Amino acid sequence: MASIGGFDRPPQRDSWFAPLSVDLFLKVLNVTFFHPFVAWMIPLCFRAEHMDWDKTPIRVTIAYATAVTIWWMLGVINKRVAFGLPREVNLEDEVIVITGGASGLGLLIAEVYGMRGASVAVLDVREMSNGEARGVTYYNCDVTDKEQVARVARQIEQDLGTPTVLINNAAIVVGKRLLDMDMGEMERSINTNLLSCFYTLKTFLPAMVRSPNGGTIVTVSSVIGQVGAARLTDYAAAKAGLIGLHKSLTAELRQSHPGVRTVLVTPGQLSTPLFYGVQTPSSFLAPVVEPVEVAKEVIAAIDSGRAEFISMPLYARMMDWYNVLPLSLQVIARRLAGVDTAMDGFIGRRGGELSGKNGELI
């Protein structure tokens, strides 16, 4: 079983064609037929064959290339208006704090930045799954305890300097129906998935707003926060809260401290131990997202110094359209997608702990 972020990759019922997905086809189209350069090559090829300008193929392909170019330019303008100018990023001066960074997505990001020369602080209650990583300092910290967060923040300031990037990534999944959860499990889930972000923001954000070079706040939410799912009532509520937190915080910072950039991440199901046992009914329409793909997008956003909205795979970006459908169509779509039965085989992190010596789930 392949290892991802220090853990065995959760088993999937993927067939040989699982790598083929609607996202892959869209990615290919975006760098070919939907790219302005390629689109303009088509009419130029016709002209190279001495075709007259008034011929239908020339006119159609020029119209198509013009439409693609306008769409591409509108996308650039949209990002500029929505996210503003980027801040200057120099990795040697960046101090990156990652909650829940001992495994999975958080560990991948930590390892990359550690190797690239940034100072990285990982906050987690679990030991780092790979032992040590270059440029990464581990701090045992329960982010649901605001006193521990404040204490560790002072230690980071002494050891590494003033944090300039905060990645709120800590998360747990209980995976039970509401009536089956006890109060302790509900409180632990909400505290870890939602309240901990308030604690880290209140602790690390003041120094960022005082910094002349600003900072970056990355909030890792989930598509479940937009759609909900059976056996994820606590998780969905917390992730929806994170989306609201991000939007409100972005509005506040845009008015008072525009030098601080915000990044929202809403991925679909990740191939991490957090979701052991969760099965997707269609790897073509709803592929499981590899953490490395999300990590690449998050790192690119931080490196660019821009604010960003990262959502993958394709269906995760379509949730706003789903939510405007009539309720009857939403119910039908949920049944066809298997949203409310995907958690039936949920094992969670126990899957990694139950692995045998040969790495197979037992």
Residue frames relative to the residue before (quaternion, step in Angstrom):
aa qw qx qy qz dx dy dz
M 1.0000 0.0000 0.0000 0.0000 0.00 0.00 0.00
A 0.4709 -0.7019 0.4601 0.2718 3.61 -0.76 1.01
S 0.3441 -0.7356 0.5496 0.1961 3.54 -1.16 0.68
I 0.0355 -0.7892 0.6129 -0.0183 3.54 -0.94 0.96
G 0.8457 -0.0128 -0.0061 0.5335 3.57 -0.68 1.04
G 0.7378 -0.4368 0.2363 0.4572 3.57 1.03 0.75
F 0.7187 0.3638 -0.2410 0.5414 3.60 1.25 -0.07
D 0.5763 -0.5496 0.4603 0.3923 3.54 -1.24 0.42
R 0.5150 -0.6309 0.4839 0.3203 3.54 -1.09 0.78
P 0.4979 -0.6588 0.4678 0.3149 3.62 -0.83 0.92
P 0.5061 -0.6676 0.4471 0.3135 3.59 -0.94 0.83
Q 0.0915 -0.7824 0.6147 0.0395 3.56 -1.08 0.76
R 0.4428 -0.6734 0.5203 0.2822 3.57 -1.21 0.46
D 0.2078 0.8203 -0.5083 0.1598 3.56 1.05 0.75
S 0.3400 -0.7044 0.5839 0.2175 3.56 -1.13 0.67
W 0.7400 -0.4240 0.2743 0.4443 3.56 -1.31 0.06
F 0.7154 0.4338 -0.2623 0.4808 3.60 1.12 -0.56
A 0.2928 0.8003 -0.4857 0.1944 3.61 1.25 0.24
P 0.6305 0.5364 -0.3682 0.4233 3.67 0.94 -0.65
L 0.6119 0.5291 -0.3576 0.4665 3.59 1.20 -0.39
S 0.1554 0.7839 -0.5822 0.1495 3.56 -0.66 1.10
V 0.6555 -0.4979 0.3828 0.4194 3.54 -1.28 0.30
D 0.6110 0.5555 -0.3485 0.4435 3.60 1.12 -0.61
L 0.6365 0.5227 -0.3288 0.4622 3.58 1.02 -0.78
F 0.6567 0.5017 -0.3128 0.4682 3.58 0.92 -0.88
L 0.6573 0.5059 -0.3153 0.4611 3.59 0.97 -0.83
K 0.6288 0.5321 -0.3357 0.4569 3.58 1.02 -0.77
V 0.6485 0.5073 -0.3142 0.4725 3.58 0.98 -0.83
L 0.6585 0.5093 -0.3106 0.4587 3.59 0.94 -0.86
N 0.6530 0.5417 -0.3173 0.4237 3.60 1.00 -0.82
V 0.7388 0.3580 -0.2287 0.5233 3.59 1.12 -0.53
T 0.6921 0.3962 -0.2894 0.5294 3.59 1.26 0.20
F 0.8586 0.1496 -0.0773 0.4843 3.58 -0.32 -1.24
F 0.7164 0.4161 -0.2633 0.4943 3.61 1.11 -0.50
H 0.5644 0.5707 -0.3984 0.4440 3.60 1.24 0.24
P 0.5512 -0.6537 0.3977 0.3326 3.63 -0.79 0.95
F 0.6396 0.5397 -0.3436 0.4261 3.60 0.91 -0.86
V 0.6902 0.4635 -0.2785 0.4809 3.58 0.86 -0.97
A 0.6329 0.5499 -0.3349 0.4300 3.58 0.98 -0.86
W 0.7019 0.4534 -0.2783 0.4737 3.61 0.95 -0.82
M 0.5572 0.6042 -0.3979 0.4076 3.59 1.18 -0.35
I 0.6006 0.5940 -0.3649 0.3915 3.60 1.10 -0.64
P 0.7135 0.4030 -0.2906 0.4940 3.68 0.71 -0.88
L 0.6067 0.5503 -0.3641 0.4434 3.60 1.10 -0.60
C 0.6231 0.5265 -0.3395 0.4683 3.58 1.08 -0.67
F 0.6252 0.5245 -0.3363 0.4701 3.58 1.05 -0.74
R 0.6629 0.4975 -0.3096 0.4661 3.58 0.96 -0.86
A 0.6104 0.5557 -0.3524 0.4410 3.57 1.09 -0.68
E 0.6725 0.4482 -0.2784 0.5190 3.56 1.26 -0.46
H 0.5123 -0.6870 0.3816 0.3463 3.60 1.34 0.38
M 0.3059 0.7397 -0.5362 0.2678 3.58 1.05 0.74
D 0.4963 -0.6713 0.4656 0.2937 3.59 -0.93 0.88
W 0.6055 -0.5990 0.3994 0.3393 3.56 -1.19 0.71
D 0.7038 0.4842 -0.2792 0.4384 3.58 1.06 -0.63
K 0.4682 0.6731 -0.4470 0.3578 3.59 1.25 0.10
T 0.6226 -0.5936 0.3727 0.3481 3.57 -1.09 0.79
P 0.6540 0.5123 -0.3498 0.4330 3.69 0.77 -0.81
I 0.6430 0.5147 -0.3224 0.4665 3.58 1.01 -0.82
R 0.6790 0.4999 -0.2956 0.4491 3.57 0.82 -0.98
V 0.6692 0.5058 -0.3028 0.4524 3.58 0.90 -0.93
T 0.7073 0.4592 -0.2788 0.4595 3.59 0.83 -0.93
I 0.6129 0.5204 -0.3543 0.4775 3.61 1.10 -0.58
A 0.6394 0.5124 -0.3230 0.4736 3.57 0.98 -0.81
Y 0.6487 0.5124 -0.3115 0.4687 3.58 1.00 -0.85
A 0.6723 0.4934 -0.2985 0.4643 3.60 0.88 -0.93
T 0.6287 0.5272 -0.3302 0.4667 3.59 1.05 -0.75
A 0.6563 0.5086 -0.3081 0.4643 3.58 0.94 -0.89
V 0.6502 0.5093 -0.3146 0.4679 3.60 0.95 -0.86
T 0.6594 0.5112 -0.3056 0.4588 3.59 0.96 -0.86
I 0.6483 0.5070 -0.3172 0.4712 3.59 0.94 -0.86
W 0.6485 0.5183 -0.3143 0.4604 3.59 0.96 -0.89
W 0.6503 0.5134 -0.3060 0.4689 3.58 1.01 -0.86
M 0.6678 0.4961 -0.2982 0.4679 3.60 0.95 -0.87
L 0.6261 0.5276 -0.3371 0.4648 3.58 1.04 -0.73
G 0.6223 0.5378 -0.3352 0.4594 3.57 1.08 -0.71
V 0.6474 0.5081 -0.3108 0.4755 3.58 0.99 -0.83
I 0.6644 0.4961 -0.2981 0.4729 3.59 0.92 -0.92
N 0.6258 0.5513 -0.3333 0.4397 3.57 1.00 -0.85
K 0.6822 0.4762 -0.2903 0.4729 3.59 0.89 -0.92
R 0.6392 0.5314 -0.3324 0.4456 3.58 0.99 -0.80
V 0.6897 0.4641 -0.2815 0.4793 3.59 0.90 -0.89
A 0.6989 0.4913 -0.2766 0.4401 3.58 0.91 -0.93
F 0.8276 0.2784 -0.1042 0.4762 3.57 0.84 -0.97
G 0.4364 -0.7267 0.4477 0.2849 3.61 1.21 -0.16
L 0.7106 -0.4277 0.3376 0.4451 3.53 -1.34 -0.22
P 0.4998 -0.6561 0.4666 0.3194 3.62 -1.07 0.62
R 0.4143 -0.6573 0.5550 0.2971 3.54 -1.26 0.38
E 0.5496 -0.6096 0.4529 0.3482 3.56 -1.21 0.47
V 0.1035 -0.8013 0.5890 0.0190 3.56 -0.84 1.03
N 0.0206 0.7585 -0.6496 0.0480 3.55 -0.84 1.09
L 0.4006 -0.7746 0.4312 0.2315 3.57 -0.25 1.27
E 0.6133 0.5598 -0.3611 0.4243 3.59 1.04 -0.62
D 0.7226 0.4102 -0.2371 0.5033 3.58 1.18 -0.53
E 0.5836 0.6118 -0.3671 0.3877 3.59 1.24 -0.21
V 0.1167 -0.7403 0.6585 0.0686 3.54 -1.12 0.83
I 0.1179 -0.8375 0.5335 -0.0055 3.55 -0.39 1.29
V 0.1385 -0.7810 0.6070 0.0492 3.57 -0.77 1.09
I 0.0423 -0.8037 0.5931 -0.0240 3.58 -0.76 1.09
T 0.2133 -0.7589 0.6004 0.1346 3.58 -0.68 1.04
G 0.7987 0.1936 -0.1771 0.5415 3.57 -1.01 0.78
G 0.4123 0.7587 -0.4200 0.2791 3.56 1.12 0.65
A 0.4656 0.7018 -0.4360 0.3171 3.59 1.21 0.29
S 0.7950 0.0844 -0.0533 0.5984 3.59 1.24 -0.20
G 0.7986 0.3652 -0.2126 0.4285 3.55 -1.35 0.00
L 0.8498 -0.1099 0.1132 0.5030 3.53 -1.11 -0.83
G 0.6650 0.5232 -0.3087 0.4344 3.58 0.86 -0.93
L 0.6641 0.5018 -0.3034 0.4639 3.57 0.97 -0.85
L 0.6163 0.5464 -0.3481 0.4476 3.60 0.99 -0.75
I 0.6750 0.4823 -0.2929 0.4754 3.57 0.88 -0.95
A 0.6444 0.5322 -0.3192 0.4468 3.58 0.97 -0.88
E 0.6721 0.5038 -0.3033 0.4499 3.59 0.87 -0.92
V 0.6506 0.5194 -0.3237 0.4497 3.59 0.93 -0.85
Y 0.7117 0.4443 -0.2727 0.4708 3.58 0.80 -0.96
G 0.6029 0.5530 -0.3589 0.4494 3.59 1.09 -0.63
M 0.6813 0.4793 -0.2818 0.4761 3.59 0.97 -0.87
R 0.7010 0.4720 -0.2700 0.4614 3.59 1.13 -0.58
G 0.6650 -0.5718 0.2845 0.3872 3.57 1.24 0.19
A 0.5223 0.6107 -0.4346 0.4067 3.59 1.23 0.06
S 0.4436 -0.6419 0.5442 0.3082 3.56 -1.27 0.38
V 0.0638 -0.8274 0.5573 -0.0260 3.56 -0.63 1.15
A 0.1110 -0.7697 0.6271 0.0443 3.55 -0.95 0.97
V 0.1492 -0.7858 0.5976 0.0550 3.56 -0.77 1.09
L 0.1300 -0.7813 0.6089 0.0442 3.56 -0.81 1.09
D 0.2665 0.7545 -0.5573 0.2217 3.58 -0.64 1.10
V 0.4431 -0.6634 0.5276 0.2921 3.56 -1.25 0.42
R 0.6619 0.4471 -0.2921 0.5260 3.57 1.29 -0.27
E 0.5255 -0.6091 0.4840 0.3444 3.55 -1.11 0.67
M 0.5887 -0.5701 0.4273 0.3819 3.56 -1.15 0.59
S 0.4851 -0.7259 0.4142 0.2573 3.54 -0.72 1.13
N 0.7257 0.3887 -0.2465 0.5115 3.61 1.17 -0.43
G 0.6013 -0.5728 0.3532 0.4309 3.58 1.25 0.33
E 0.7553 -0.2537 0.2236 0.5614 3.57 0.08 -1.30
A 0.1240 -0.7665 0.6245 0.0839 3.53 -1.26 0.48
R 0.5799 -0.6094 0.4206 0.3398 3.54 -1.03 0.81
G 0.8491 0.1530 -0.1313 0.4883 3.55 -0.90 0.98
V 0.6442 0.5062 -0.3161 0.4784 3.59 1.28 0.07
T 0.1427 -0.7814 0.6046 0.0591 3.56 -0.86 1.02
Y 0.2593 -0.7856 0.5481 0.1234 3.56 -0.74 1.10
Y 0.0621 -0.7698 0.6349 0.0207 3.56 -1.05 0.89
N 0.3362 -0.7224 0.5662 0.2110 3.57 -0.73 1.05
C 0.2161 0.7851 -0.5380 0.2181 3.55 -0.40 1.23
D 0.2603 -0.7200 0.6248 0.1535 3.53 -0.96 0.96
V 0.2866 -0.8119 0.4838 0.1571 3.58 -0.22 1.26
T 0.5740 0.5620 -0.3973 0.4437 3.61 1.24 -0.03
D 0.6495 0.4558 -0.3019 0.5285 3.57 1.34 -0.10
K 0.3268 -0.7939 0.4754 0.1923 3.60 -0.25 1.24
E 0.6071 0.5440 -0.3702 0.4455 3.61 1.11 -0.51
Q 0.6405 0.5097 -0.3222 0.4756 3.57 1.02 -0.79
V 0.6321 0.5311 -0.3326 0.4559 3.58 0.97 -0.81
A 0.6655 0.4975 -0.3024 0.4671 3.60 0.91 -0.88
R 0.6529 0.5136 -0.3167 0.4579 3.59 0.98 -0.85
V 0.6800 0.4780 -0.2904 0.4740 3.58 0.89 -0.92
A 0.6005 0.5617 -0.3599 0.4409 3.61 1.06 -0.66
R 0.6477 0.5018 -0.3176 0.4774 3.58 0.99 -0.80
Q 0.6492 0.5164 -0.3163 0.4602 3.58 1.02 -0.79
I 0.6351 0.5220 -0.3250 0.4674 3.59 1.01 -0.80
E 0.6205 0.5499 -0.3317 0.4501 3.58 1.00 -0.85
Q 0.6882 0.4700 -0.2778 0.4777 3.58 0.98 -0.85
D 0.7328 0.4569 -0.2424 0.4422 3.58 0.89 -0.96
L 0.8425 0.2135 -0.0464 0.4924 3.56 0.80 -1.05
G 0.5699 -0.5574 0.4096 0.4436 3.56 1.10 -0.68
T 0.7080 -0.4489 0.3327 0.4318 3.55 -1.33 -0.13
P 0.4428 -0.7056 0.4825 0.2709 3.62 -0.71 1.02
T 0.1642 -0.7905 0.5859 0.0695 3.56 -1.03 0.88
V 0.7584 0.2190 -0.1406 0.5976 3.59 1.27 -0.33
L 0.0616 -0.7807 0.6217 0.0131 3.56 -0.87 1.00
I 0.0803 -0.7858 0.6130 0.0168 3.58 -0.77 1.09
N 0.1700 -0.7908 0.5842 0.0664 3.57 -0.37 1.27
N 0.0996 0.8431 -0.5052 0.1550 3.53 -0.02 1.39
A 0.4824 0.6938 -0.4337 0.3127 3.61 1.22 -0.33
A 0.1537 0.7883 -0.5802 0.1353 3.57 -0.91 0.91
I 0.0669 -0.7525 0.6509 0.0744 3.53 -1.28 0.50
V 0.2014 -0.7505 0.6149 0.1342 3.57 -1.25 0.48
V 0.2912 -0.7566 0.5624 0.1627 3.58 -0.68 1.10
G 0.1935 -0.8492 0.4722 0.1359 3.58 0.99 -0.83
K 0.5687 0.5707 -0.3980 0.4388 3.58 1.13 0.62
R 0.5543 -0.5614 0.4822 0.3809 3.54 -1.28 0.35
L 0.6702 -0.5326 0.3342 0.3943 3.56 -1.14 0.66
L 0.6974 0.4801 -0.2813 0.4517 3.60 0.89 -0.90
D 0.6787 0.4840 -0.2921 0.4688 3.60 1.21 -0.38
M 0.6038 0.5613 -0.3582 0.4382 3.60 1.23 -0.27
D 0.3242 -0.7003 0.5855 0.2482 3.55 -1.14 0.61
M 0.7010 -0.4867 0.3141 0.4160 3.57 -1.25 0.33
G 0.6243 0.5568 -0.3400 0.4297 3.57 1.05 -0.73
E 0.6570 0.5037 -0.3081 0.4687 3.57 0.99 -0.83
M 0.6475 0.5153 -0.3230 0.4592 3.58 0.97 -0.80
E 0.6709 0.4957 -0.3014 0.4620 3.57 0.91 -0.91
R 0.6474 0.5193 -0.3220 0.4555 3.58 0.96 -0.85
S 0.6543 0.5175 -0.3110 0.4554 3.58 0.99 -0.82
I 0.6915 0.4627 -0.2826 0.4773 3.59 0.82 -0.97
N 0.6466 0.5249 -0.3248 0.4482 3.59 0.97 -0.81
T 0.7056 0.4599 -0.2671 0.4684 3.59 0.92 -0.91
N 0.7625 0.4219 -0.2084 0.4440 3.56 0.78 -1.05
L 0.8045 0.2568 -0.1230 0.5213 3.60 1.11 -0.55
L 0.7493 0.4239 -0.2577 0.4387 3.59 0.47 -1.16
S 0.5887 0.5859 -0.3794 0.4078 3.61 1.03 -0.66
C 0.6231 0.5444 -0.3418 0.4457 3.60 1.08 -0.65
F 0.6166 0.5199 -0.3421 0.4821 3.57 1.08 -0.66
Y 0.6513 0.5206 -0.3197 0.4501 3.59 0.95 -0.85
T 0.6963 0.4606 -0.2915 0.4670 3.60 0.84 -0.90
L 0.6314 0.5280 -0.3366 0.4575 3.59 1.02 -0.71
K 0.6672 0.4922 -0.3025 0.4701 3.58 0.90 -0.89
T 0.6845 0.4914 -0.2809 0.4595 3.58 1.13 -0.63
F 0.8117 0.3162 -0.1401 0.4707 3.60 0.77 -1.03
L 0.5959 0.6207 -0.3663 0.3543 3.61 1.08 -0.59
P 0.6122 0.5743 -0.3829 0.3857 3.68 0.87 -0.74
A 0.6659 0.4908 -0.3138 0.4662 3.61 0.96 -0.79
M 0.6271 0.5436 -0.3404 0.4420 3.59 1.06 -0.68
V 0.6884 0.4785 -0.3006 0.4547 3.58 0.87 -0.89
R 0.6482 0.4983 -0.3238 0.4761 3.60 1.19 -0.43
S 0.5851 0.6013 -0.3692 0.3998 3.58 1.19 -0.48
P 0.4880 -0.6745 0.4621 0.3055 3.63 -0.91 0.84
N 0.7172 0.4182 -0.2478 0.4993 3.59 1.20 -0.49
G 0.5004 -0.6948 0.4088 0.3158 3.58 1.24 0.22
G 0.2791 -0.7444 0.5758 0.1908 3.56 -1.13 -0.67
T 0.3502 -0.7156 0.5626 0.2208 3.53 -1.36 -0.08
I 0.1467 -0.7645 0.6243 0.0653 3.56 -0.96 0.97
V 0.0876 -0.7883 0.6085 0.0253 3.59 -0.72 1.09
T 0.1021 -0.7914 0.6023 0.0230 3.57 -0.73 1.10
V 0.1726 -0.7898 0.5836 0.0766 3.57 -0.59 1.18
S 0.0285 -0.7926 0.6078 -0.0400 3.54 -0.36 1.30
S 0.3712 -0.7067 0.5410 0.2649 3.61 -1.02 -0.75
V 0.5848 -0.5621 0.4477 0.3763 3.55 -1.21 0.48
I 0.5496 0.6125 -0.3923 0.4109 3.60 1.20 -0.47
G 0.5997 0.5706 -0.3549 0.4346 3.58 1.15 -0.53
Q 0.6990 0.4391 -0.2624 0.4997 3.59 1.25 -0.33
V 0.7904 0.3216 -0.1504 0.4992 3.57 1.07 -0.69
G 0.3050 -0.7576 0.5209 0.2482 3.62 1.11 -0.60
A 0.0318 0.7900 -0.6120 0.0189 3.58 -1.27 0.34
A 0.5944 -0.5649 0.4352 0.3718 3.54 -1.19 0.57
R 0.8179 0.1917 -0.2066 0.5016 3.56 -1.11 0.86
L 0.6880 0.4029 -0.2940 0.5271 3.59 1.22 0.43
T 0.1964 0.8224 -0.5172 0.1325 3.60 1.10 0.59
D 0.6902 0.4700 -0.2786 0.4744 3.58 0.87 -0.94
Y 0.6720 0.5074 -0.2866 0.4570 3.56 0.92 -0.97
A 0.6681 0.5024 -0.2982 0.4608 3.58 0.92 -0.94
A 0.6446 0.5230 -0.3237 0.4541 3.58 0.97 -0.84
A 0.6752 0.4918 -0.2949 0.4639 3.57 0.94 -0.89
K 0.6829 0.4826 -0.2953 0.4622 3.59 0.91 -0.87
A 0.6025 0.5222 -0.3554 0.4878 3.59 1.12 -0.59
G 0.6242 0.5385 -0.3263 0.4625 3.56 1.07 -0.74
L 0.6404 0.5257 -0.3258 0.4554 3.58 1.03 -0.75
I 0.6241 0.5254 -0.3404 0.4674 3.58 1.04 -0.73
G 0.6591 0.4934 -0.2994 0.4822 3.57 0.97 -0.84
L 0.6214 0.5377 -0.3297 0.4648 3.57 1.03 -0.80
H 0.6632 0.5115 -0.3096 0.4503 3.58 0.86 -0.94
K 0.6841 0.4950 -0.2980 0.4453 3.58 0.82 -0.97
S 0.6851 0.4763 -0.2896 0.4690 3.59 0.90 -0.88
L 0.6536 0.5061 -0.3141 0.4669 3.58 0.96 -0.86
T 0.6222 0.5411 -0.3363 0.4551 3.59 1.01 -0.79
A 0.6548 0.5076 -0.3092 0.4668 3.58 0.97 -0.86
E 0.6576 0.5084 -0.3139 0.4588 3.59 0.96 -0.82
L 0.6996 0.4709 -0.2767 0.4607 3.57 0.87 -0.96
R 0.5925 0.5678 -0.3682 0.4370 3.59 1.07 -0.64
Q 0.6968 0.4665 -0.2649 0.4761 3.58 1.06 -0.75
S 0.8225 0.2985 -0.1213 0.4687 3.56 0.81 -1.02
H 0.8146 0.0665 -0.0013 0.5761 3.62 0.97 -0.78
P 0.0848 -0.8564 0.5083 0.0319 3.61 0.44 1.19
G 0.5602 0.6178 -0.3911 0.3892 3.61 1.21 -0.19
V 0.6474 0.4776 -0.3201 0.5002 3.59 1.26 -0.26
R 0.2231 -0.7966 0.5542 0.0924 3.56 -0.64 1.15
T 0.1929 -0.7789 0.5871 0.1069 3.57 -1.13 0.66
V 0.1085 -0.7800 0.6159 0.0235 3.55 -1.04 0.88
L 0.1335 -0.7811 0.6069 0.0616 3.58 -0.84 1.01
V 0.1156 -0.7864 0.6061 0.0298 3.56 -0.91 1.01
T 0.0409 0.7988 -0.5974 0.0572 3.60 -0.69 1.10
P 0.0074 0.8359 -0.5480 0.0303 3.60 0.28 1.22
G 0.5091 -0.5728 0.5274 0.3669 3.51 -1.37 0.16
Q 0.7952 -0.2553 0.1962 0.5138 3.58 -1.15 -0.53
L 0.2404 -0.7737 0.5742 0.1182 3.55 -0.81 1.07
S 0.4340 -0.6786 0.5295 0.2661 3.54 -1.15 0.66
T 0.3819 0.6885 -0.5130 0.3419 3.56 0.47 1.28
P 0.6789 -0.4981 0.3393 0.4193 3.62 -1.22 0.33
L 0.5291 0.6421 -0.4084 0.3754 3.59 1.18 -0.46
F 0.7871 0.2818 -0.1297 0.5331 3.58 1.13 -0.67
Y 0.1553 0.7918 -0.5667 0.1666 3.59 1.03 0.75
G 0.8187 0.2820 -0.2089 0.4545 3.55 -0.98 0.88
V 0.5749 0.5704 -0.3921 0.4363 3.60 1.21 -0.30
Q 0.1293 -0.8163 0.5622 0.0287 3.56 -0.75 1.08
T 0.2864 -0.7384 0.5863 0.1704 3.55 -0.99 0.89
P 0.4582 -0.7136 0.4528 0.2755 3.62 -0.85 0.88
S 0.8027 0.1358 -0.0599 0.5777 3.60 1.15 -0.49
S 0.2493 -0.7833 0.5533 0.1349 3.56 -0.46 1.21
F 0.5911 0.5623 -0.3732 0.4417 3.61 1.24 -0.22
L 0.7640 0.3461 -0.1890 0.5107 3.60 0.80 -1.00
A 0.8036 0.1324 -0.0463 0.5783 3.60 1.05 -0.73
P 0.0174 -0.8432 0.5373 -0.0039 3.60 0.51 1.13
V 0.5071 -0.6012 0.5179 0.3364 3.54 -1.21 0.58
V 0.3566 -0.7604 0.5101 0.1854 3.57 -0.84 1.01
E 0.3579 -0.7135 0.5603 0.2211 3.56 -0.87 0.95
P 0.5518 -0.6432 0.4139 0.3324 3.63 -0.86 0.91
V 0.6154 0.5676 -0.3583 0.4132 3.58 1.03 -0.72
E 0.6254 0.5364 -0.3444 0.4501 3.61 1.08 -0.65
V 0.6570 0.4792 -0.3052 0.4956 3.58 0.99 -0.81
A 0.6322 0.5461 -0.3316 0.4383 3.58 0.96 -0.87
K 0.6373 0.5331 -0.3276 0.4499 3.60 0.97 -0.82
E 0.6729 0.4895 -0.2966 0.4686 3.59 0.95 -0.85
V 0.6495 0.5100 -0.3189 0.4652 3.60 0.96 -0.84
I 0.6619 0.5055 -0.3022 0.4637 3.58 0.91 -0.92
A 0.6424 0.5191 -0.3242 0.4611 3.59 0.98 -0.82
A 0.6523 0.5123 -0.3174 0.4597 3.59 0.98 -0.80
I 0.6642 0.4905 -0.3080 0.4726 3.59 0.92 -0.88
D 0.6585 0.5232 -0.3089 0.4440 3.58 0.91 -0.93
S 0.6760 0.5054 -0.2969 0.4465 3.58 1.00 -0.80
G 0.3884 -0.7342 0.4730 0.2938 3.58 1.19 -0.47
R 0.5671 0.6086 -0.3732 0.4108 3.57 1.29 0.17
A 0.4973 -0.5538 0.5521 0.3759 3.49 -1.35 0.23
E 0.0247 -0.8215 0.5688 -0.0321 3.58 -1.09 0.55
F 0.2007 -0.7177 0.6478 0.1580 3.52 -1.36 0.37
I 0.0664 -0.8174 0.5717 -0.0249 3.57 -0.46 1.26
S 0.1353 0.7838 -0.5907 0.1361 3.56 -0.65 1.13
M 0.1881 0.7697 -0.5876 0.1641 3.55 -0.77 1.06
P 0.5527 -0.1463 -0.8197 -0.0339 1.58 -2.23 1.23
L 0.8296 -0.2600 0.1481 0.4714 3.57 -1.30 -0.25
Y 0.6640 0.5230 -0.3348 0.4166 3.61 0.84 -0.89
A 0.5981 0.5671 -0.3628 0.4349 3.59 1.13 -0.58
R 0.6708 0.4810 -0.2922 0.4830 3.59 1.12 -0.63
M 0.6577 0.5187 -0.2977 0.4579 3.57 1.28 -0.28
M 0.4129 0.7597 -0.4435 0.2359 3.61 1.25 -0.06
D 0.6116 0.5440 -0.3612 0.4467 3.60 1.04 -0.65
W 0.6453 0.4942 -0.3146 0.4903 3.59 1.08 -0.69
Y 0.6173 0.5468 -0.3430 0.4498 3.59 1.02 -0.76
N 0.7000 0.5028 -0.2732 0.4272 3.57 0.92 -0.91
V 0.6614 0.4639 -0.3298 0.4884 3.62 1.21 -0.15
L 0.4671 0.6661 -0.4531 0.3644 3.60 1.25 0.04
P 0.5893 -0.5240 0.4531 0.4157 3.61 -1.18 0.38
L 0.6175 -0.5946 0.3642 0.3641 3.58 -1.03 0.79
S 0.6185 0.5512 -0.3544 0.4336 3.59 1.02 -0.72
L 0.6714 0.4806 -0.2959 0.4803 3.58 0.99 -0.82
Q 0.5978 0.5518 -0.3603 0.4564 3.58 1.11 -0.61
V 0.6465 0.5175 -0.3153 0.4636 3.58 0.97 -0.88
I 0.6552 0.5059 -0.3080 0.4690 3.58 0.94 -0.89
A 0.6541 0.5169 -0.3101 0.4568 3.57 0.94 -0.89
R 0.6394 0.5256 -0.3264 0.4564 3.60 0.99 -0.81
R 0.6648 0.5031 -0.3091 0.4576 3.58 0.94 -0.87
L 0.6648 0.4996 -0.3039 0.4649 3.56 0.95 -0.86
A 0.7089 0.4593 -0.2545 0.4709 3.58 1.03 -0.81
G 0.3724 -0.7486 0.4762 0.2722 3.60 1.20 -0.38
V 0.2063 0.8223 -0.5079 0.1530 3.57 1.19 0.54
D 0.7794 0.3871 -0.1869 0.4559 3.57 0.82 -1.00
T 0.6806 0.4259 -0.3093 0.5097 3.60 1.25 0.18
A 0.4577 0.7189 -0.4311 0.2966 3.59 1.27 -0.19
M 0.6994 0.4794 -0.2694 0.4565 3.59 1.11 -0.67
D 0.4066 0.7470 -0.4610 0.2533 3.62 1.22 -0.04
G 0.7593 0.3418 -0.1999 0.5164 3.59 1.06 -0.67
F 0.2853 0.8113 -0.4754 0.1854 3.57 1.29 0.29
I 0.0958 -0.7747 0.6242 0.0332 3.55 -1.03 0.94
G 0.2539 -0.7977 0.5061 0.2079 3.58 1.02 -0.82
R 0.8204 -0.2378 0.1702 0.4914 3.55 -1.22 -0.49
R 0.5202 0.6293 -0.4223 0.3938 3.60 1.16 -0.39
G 0.5613 0.6141 -0.3850 0.3994 3.57 1.17 -0.54
G 0.6726 0.4746 -0.2937 0.4859 3.55 1.00 -0.81
E 0.6780 0.4961 -0.2886 0.4593 3.55 1.05 -0.78
L 0.6918 0.4672 -0.2740 0.4775 3.60 1.21 -0.53
S 0.4242 0.7196 -0.4615 0.2988 3.58 1.27 0.04
G 0.4113 -0.7025 0.5245 0.2494 3.54 -1.04 0.78
K 0.7440 -0.4057 0.2813 0.4504 3.55 -1.31 -0.03
N 0.7055 0.4425 -0.2658 0.4857 3.56 1.10 -0.63
G 0.5840 -0.6359 0.3493 0.3642 3.56 1.27 0.28
E 0.5578 0.6022 -0.4079 0.3998 3.59 1.18 0.20
L 0.5363 -0.6289 0.4647 0.3177 3.52 -1.13 0.69
I 0.0450 -0.8094 0.5855 -0.0014 3.57 -0.84 0.99
